[in-house]
Amino acid sequence: MAWVGLDFESALGSVATSLGNIGPGIGSVGPVDNFAHIPAVGKWVLALMMLLGRLELFTVLILFTPYFWKQN
């Protein structure tokens, strides 16, 4: 998230809150602010982080293993 222009604290807070689905983050995405100032590409990245956090990271990673797709 730092590459979209957020400072380190806000980048870390936005990714942590999205991956953990825990609510407000720290920095500029804290409890008294919102995610409106983040560019669209950053919101897409955070949306993917929310999906990974909601589905559990290891469940999503298993979809990318060849063993999962092998026919028996």
Secondary structure, DSSP 8 states (H G I E B T S, - for coil): -GGGT--HHHHHHHHHHHHHT-S--SGGGSTTS-STTS-HHHHHHHHHHHHHHHH-HHHHHHTTSHHHH---
